[in-house]
Every structure is written in structure tokens, then in C-alpha cells.
């Protein structure tokens, strides 16, 4: 059975959008540090992919890579999937309650009434305009900050960015038939139902480069409405395929029988 290797792609979305590049704004981690991966937490991660072999030296199976993109400085991905919609619903309910209270006990002057209506309008927040590009998980949502509060002024820049989206995996490792990437559907709530995965041929040792095309989203104003504008950037990483078989985690040696400790003497 192939070994599942995970690569976390952490993007500083705010800085990447401002500088127009993912260089210096991407931090990659994997779960193969103890197996030889280097440059953890940088944009120059080299993921170690160790071969898996049968006793006669033949290749046992391929290895599988899974990429998981996250945004630095945004709402954590561990919150429930419907968190943004729930927060928007709560603010709408609070605004309706405030309007009901205002109708029961109206302010003494028109100036006070206008000020109160303005306050209620600000607490409702701003919804993202639905467009062809923002259809789906980004359309109709309200703008939140990193604490989950509705942003009352979208021009402040203090808002949570949508998670980065990997749209393609390509490069030398793919062209040379070392890596076979594809996008898959999944019930995984963290990845919004889609993720990129690839099988890797471990029979051809070497270091190979590959690139990821990542889509970020910039908040812009168009016609007096707020919308997420997609921005496509690329970053590069590497895999290092080795022919050495995986070591036994208990004996630090090759695959074999585990040592059995002697039975304690009977009293």
C-alpha cells in the first residue's frame, strides 16, 4: 500500500498580493523530516521520497503526495465549514432585532434616527458580490476579520483572506513522468471537498523540481460593490527520490522481524 505524504503549503496572502509574487511568501512543511526532507518551513522544501521494495529488491509500490494549501493570518481552517455563513446569519439576525427595537422606541430626533440606522448598517457588514469567478464558496459571503467578526469597513485591509487554491501542478517532475498529479474530490471539510494529489515513481532516484499554480483572491471595489478578484501566481518546490528502502522504526534497520523481549522470570 502506498505511503501517504502530506505537504502543507502556507501562504502569506496579504504580502503575496502586495508584492505580486509567492517568492518569500510561501512556507512549506511535510511529514518526512525524519526521513530526509530538508528546508522545512521555507519556500525551498525538498521532500524526501524513499523507495519501498520487496525482499528481492523489486519495487513494492509508488508513494503518494497530498498538497494542502492554507492562508497565513486568516480564520483557522479548523473552524466548521459553515462558520462564515453562520456568522453572517448571526449579524443579520442582530440587525433585525436592532431595527425592531428601533421601531418600538424610535429616537427623539431625525438626526438620532439616522445615526442609529447608520450604526445598524455598519454592523451588518458587506457581502461579496456574486460573479462568474466567485460563484460557489466565495459568493454572497460577508467579509470577516481573523477573529471572525464582520468587517464594517472593507477599506481598512483588516480582513481574512480566502484560503489559497492550487489550480495546477506541473514542471520537470511531471514532464519526466516521475510524478502523476491530479485533482480529486473528497468529503474532507478542511479542503472544501477538493485537493491535489500525485503518485510518485520511486524506481528512478534523483532530485526533481515541480511547480504549483496557486490562485489567491484580492478584495476590490467595483461599481460600489465588493468582490474577490482572483490572482494567479506560481511557486516551485522539489522532491528527492531515493532508492534506499524504508527503515524499521523500532530497530532502525531494514524491514524484518521485530525483536521480542525475553519473558520476565516467574516469581
N, C-alpha and C positions, 0 to 999 in steps of 0.2 A: 504494500500500500504506500503511495507517495507521501512524503513528509510535507506538512503544510507550513510554509514560511510566510510570516506576516511582515509587511513593510509599512510603517507609519509615515505618511507624507504630511508634515506640519508646515503650514504656510502662514507667514505674517502678511495677511491680505492687505492691510492698510498701507504698509510700506511698499509692498509689491506694486500696488496700483499707483502709488505716488511716484515711484522710480521707474515704472514701466518694465520691470524685469523680475524674474524669480531668483536671480543670482544674489546670494547673500540674504535672501528672504525665505529660504526653504531649509527645513531641518528634517533629516530622515533617520529613522530608527528601524531596526529589525530585531528578531528574536534569535539571531545566530551569533551574538557577540562571543560566546564561549566556544563557538566552533570556527572562529577565524574572521568574522566580519570586522572591518576597520572603519574609522572615521564616523563613529556613531554620533548622532546629533548635529551633523553638518550637512552641507549640500553635496559632499563628495563621498557619500557612503558607498562602500564596496561590500556587497552582500556575498557571504561565503555560501557556496552550494556544494556540499560534499556528496560524493558518489555513494550509491547504495548497490552492493554487489552480493551475489550468491557465493557460496563456499568455493565454487570452481572458478571464480573470478568474472563470471558473466554479469552484465548489468541487470539489477533486480527491477528497478522502476525509475521513472522520472521523478523530479521534485516539482512542487507546485508553489508558485509565488502568489500572494494576495496583497494588493495595494489598498490602503485605507487613508483617504485624504481628510485632514482636519484643519480648522482655522484657528490661528493663534489670536487670542483676545476677543473671542466670540462666546456666545452661550455654549456651555459644555455639551458635547454630544450624548452625554449620559442622561439628559433630561428626557421625559417621554416624548414620543414622536409628535403628538398633538399639542405640545406645550405652547407654541406660538399662537395657534388658533384659540387655545383656551384662554390665554392672556388677553387676546383681542376681544373675546366674548365677555370676559370679566369687565373690561373697560367700557364696553357698550352697555352692559347692564348697570354699571355705576353711573354712567351718563344719563340713562333713562331715569334712574332713581333721583338724580340731582334735578332733572327737568320736572319730575313730578313734584318734588318738594318746592321747586320754584313756582309752580302753578298754584300750589296750595297757599303758599305765603310769598306773594310777589314783593320785590323791593319797593321802597318808597318812591324812588325817582327812576326815570328812564335811563339816566346815566349809570345808576347802580345795577339796573337790569341788564344793560348792555355789557357791563364789566363781568357780571356773573355768567352771562351766556358765553362770553369770550373765554372765561376760565374753563367752563364745561367743554367747549370746543377743543381747547388745547389738551385737556386730559384724555379726550377720545383718541388723539394721535392721528397719524396719517397712514392710509392704506396704499399699498403698492398698486400701481396701475396694471391692469391685465393686458398683456400684449402677446403677440405670437411667440416671442422668445421667452417670456416669463410665465407662460401657461403651465399649470401644474402646481408644484410645491411652492413656487415663489409668487404666484399671482394672488392678489387680494389680501395678502397678509399685511399686518401692521409692522411698523419699524420699531424694534426693541433695542435696548442697550444691553450691555453684558450682564446686568443684574436682572434682566427680564422685565424691566419697566418700559412702558410705552414712551417712545421719544416724542416730545411735544414740539420740538424744533429740529427738523431734519437737516438744517443748515449748520448745526453745531459740529457735525462729524463724529459725535459720541454715540455711535450706533454699532450694533452687532452685524457682522457681515455673514452672508450665507456661506455654508461650507464649500470649499473648492470642489470642482467636479473634474475628474480625469476623463478626457474625451478620446484619448488615443495613446497607445504605447507602441513605439516604433524605434528604428535605429539599427545599428550594426548587429546587435544580438538577434534581432528579428530577421534581418536580411540574410544572415548566415545560417538560418534555421537552427539556432541554439535555443531560442525562446519562441513559444507559440502563444501569444496573448489573445484574449477575447473578453468581452463584457458579458456578465452573467446576471440573471435575475435571481433574487433571493428574498426570503421573508425577513432578513436582518433589518431591524428597525434603525440601527445606527447609520447604515449606508443608504437609507432611503430606498431599499429594495434593489439596488444595482451596485455592482462592484467589478473591478478589473482583476483578472487572474491570468496566470500563464503557466504552462508546463515547460520545464527546462530539461534539455537533453544532457545528462551527466556523463555521457560517454566521450565527450570532446572537451578535455581540460583547457583552461585559458581564462583570460580576463576580457570581458566583452562589455561594450558601452550600449546603453539604450536611453531613449528619451521619452518623456511624458508630456503630452499636451494637456495643460490644465486650464480650465475656464474659471475665472473669478468674476465677481459682479460689483460694479461701481454704482452707488446711489446718485442719480441725476434728476434734475427737474426738466420736464418737457411739457410745454403748454400748461404750466401751473400744476402739473401732477408729478408725483414721484414714481420712479420706476428703476428697476435694476438693469443696468447696461452690461452685457457680457463682454469680458475682456479675455482673450486667449493668449496665454504665454506658455513657454516651454522650459523644461529643466532636464538635466542629464544625470544619470547615475550609472553604476556598474555592477556586474555580477562576476564573481570569481568561481569558476567551476574547477573542482579538484577531483583527482581520481582516487584519493585515499578513502577507504570505507569509513563509515561512522564508527566511532569508538563506543565501547560499552561504558555507560555512565557509572557503573559500580566498580568495575575492575580497571578502567582506563585502558583497556586493551581491545582487541578485536571482538567481533561477535562470537560468543561461545557460552559455555555453561557457567552459571553464576556460582560463586563459592558458597558452600553450605557450612556454617559454623558447627563445631562439634557440640554434641549434646552435653549439657551440664551433668556432672556426676550425681547419682542418686544419693540422697542422704542415708 
